[in-house]
Amino acid sequence: MSVLNTILLDGMANAGGAIGAGIAALGAGVGVGQIGKSALESMARQPEILNDIRSNMILAAALVEGVALFGVIVGLLAMFL
């Protein structure tokens, strides 16, 4: 019975890691989309500060992508370790 439990737990860890990596990637896509949407709305309202908004948008998108990368790596490690 312990062999069956081990196989089931390994399968659940693989599934959990894959689901976690997918959720992290999906969250990053939604986050970057929201950042871009808000930046475009802000640029349309105040075109004179376009460069400031653009640089802040790039910084925020990079931070979101960095966190998502960690989430994907943790998910992949959960699958393979």
C-alpha positions as CSV (number, residue, x, y, z in Angstrom):
1,M,0.0,0.0,0.0
2,S,2.9,2.4,0.6
3,V,4.1,2.1,-3.0
4,L,0.6,3.1,-4.2
5,N,0.6,6.1,-1.8
6,T,4.0,7.2,-3.0
7,I,2.9,7.0,-6.7
8,L,-0.2,9.0,-5.9
9,L,1.7,11.6,-4.0
10,D,4.2,12.0,-6.8
11,G,1.4,12.5,-9.3
12,M,-0.3,15.0,-7.1
13,A,3.0,17.0,-6.7
14,N,3.5,17.0,-10.4
15,A,-0.1,18.2,-11.0
16,G,0.2,20.8,-8.3
17,G,3.5,22.1,-9.7
18,A,2.1,22.3,-13.2
19,I,-1.0,24.1,-12.0
20,G,1.0,26.5,-9.9
21,A,3.3,27.4,-12.8
22,G,0.3,27.9,-15.1
23,I,-1.4,30.2,-12.5
24,A,1.8,32.2,-12.1
25,A,2.1,32.7,-15.9
26,L,-1.6,33.6,-16.2
27,G,-1.3,36.1,-13.3
28,A,1.7,37.7,-15.0
29,G,-0.3,38.1,-18.3
30,V,-3.2,39.7,-16.5
31,G,-0.9,42.0,-14.5
32,V,1.1,43.2,-17.5
33,G,-2.2,43.8,-19.3
34,Q,-3.6,45.9,-16.5
35,I,-0.4,47.9,-16.4
36,G,-0.5,48.6,-20.1
37,K,-4.2,49.5,-20.0
38,S,-3.7,51.9,-17.2
39,A,-0.6,53.5,-18.8
40,L,-2.4,54.0,-22.1
41,E,-5.3,55.7,-20.3
42,S,-3.0,57.9,-18.4
43,M,-1.0,58.9,-21.5
44,A,-4.3,59.7,-23.2
45,R,-5.4,62.0,-20.3
46,Q,-2.0,63.7,-19.8
47,P,0.2,63.4,-22.9
48,E,2.7,65.9,-21.5
49,I,4.1,63.3,-19.0
50,L,4.3,60.5,-21.5
51,N,8.0,59.7,-20.8
52,D,7.4,59.5,-17.0
53,I,4.4,57.2,-17.4
54,R,6.3,55.0,-19.9
55,S,9.3,54.5,-17.7
56,N,7.1,53.7,-14.7
57,M,5.1,51.3,-16.8
58,I,8.3,49.4,-17.9
59,L,9.5,49.2,-14.3
60,A,6.2,47.9,-13.0
61,A,6.0,45.3,-15.8
62,A,9.5,44.1,-15.1
63,L,8.6,43.6,-11.4
64,V,5.5,41.7,-12.3
65,E,7.4,39.5,-14.7
66,G,10.1,38.9,-12.1
67,V,7.6,37.6,-9.5
68,A,6.0,35.5,-12.2
69,L,9.3,33.9,-13.1
70,F,9.8,32.9,-9.5
71,G,6.4,31.4,-9.4
72,V,7.0,29.4,-12.6
73,I,10.4,28.2,-11.3
74,V,8.9,27.0,-8.0
75,G,6.1,25.2,-9.9
76,L,8.6,23.5,-12.2
77,L,10.8,22.5,-9.2
78,A,7.7,21.0,-7.5
79,M,7.2,18.9,-10.6
80,F,10.7,17.6,-10.9
81,L,12.0,17.4,-7.3
